[in-house]
Amino acid sequence: MHFAALKDGFDIDIEAMAQTGNVADKSIWAWAVGSLAGYTFNDLVWKPRLGMQVDLASGNTNPKDKVIGTFNPLFPNGYYFSLAGYTGYSNLIHIKPSVTFKPSSSTKLLLAVAGQWRMTTADAVYTQPLSPVPGTAGQPGSFTGTYAQLRFDWTISRNLTFAVEAVHFNVGEAIRQAGGRNADYVGVQFAFGW
């Protein structure tokens, strides 16, 4: 299910997904919800947009039963959160407030901070594409980390765009106990289309 709307400076985009089926002798029941919403102050300089992204994805609550509850994003794209793509879209609670500025009609600057938790500690923390972090399933601590994101986009021409993004990810205790550590990402991207 998908719903999107734009009216009087408000914007909203919500998707709800469910997965069912069978794998060998196990049944699948998994789900996810993704949402983006915001308000743009069109009368102010640089047209600031206050945004909120909230994502929820199910995890496996009982690894000993015959139900697979971990949502599988099928064709995962780390860009949904940030280009860094540190975490996957499974067993997840993701809350990301942001502010976006448009210094000109061809440029955009995004500043965001996000928090992430596991939906259930019975399941692992997941990275891209759907890889469980060893040593996290069944361990205490639902908080998986926070990250700060800074991104600049420039539409150079109708066919050429440029972007630079920096992300700092501060891992939570569940990942730290499994041997993970904080990480930084900087990426520069040129895209040409025709």
Steps between C-alpha positions, in 0.01 A plus 500: 500500500630846414362848572652838412366854521619860470292799614570851629865429583428162663623179339454138601601163353406174675560140392383185677628157400419143607672172415344155521586160360701193589864395502541125552295420813489860623236762430580867438320786669696826481414864447641852467376858496694795360395863526632840402324822593585865520405862475672752271507869591471628144488868604834491686851540358643164380153342544582286806320166525461331838475128439445177689570148380370203699562140395397175667594150385419174676754263646483135598359483853562128560781329307384158627148510355402435138422862408749726322426852620801688363393742226700443180532821294573281191695766306647711782629848435711656775423841354157483659667613825828642369761414238710345777249213526630378835182321604238299318120526487429199726419475874505877515357812657645811329411860591664781305415870539655728241516852364555574131594834345483609135759778456404513130268323259780257412653431844381327816662450842379233745589474870365199692549298817350154543455238768467127437377210712422132447134407489589189703821400675427134416612581145829645376603845389514493119731667250469521121373303315344272768802390701460445874777645715651192671453493874202740517200263483361426844728750668364781719479858381248607237679831427727452198634850444463856381632675197543857380469575129600802291418493128532758221334451159556713190316464170768629265293454186204299377733202453762540773473498880754518777470394865727479802398326822661451840369262767624419850352183654528453876431133584285388790608257770359189323728560201793610717479176702509305171826674405358789295623858524405850390545580133526798266402522134563768237383453144509714186271418210458626145205362305440542129167411341355527153 
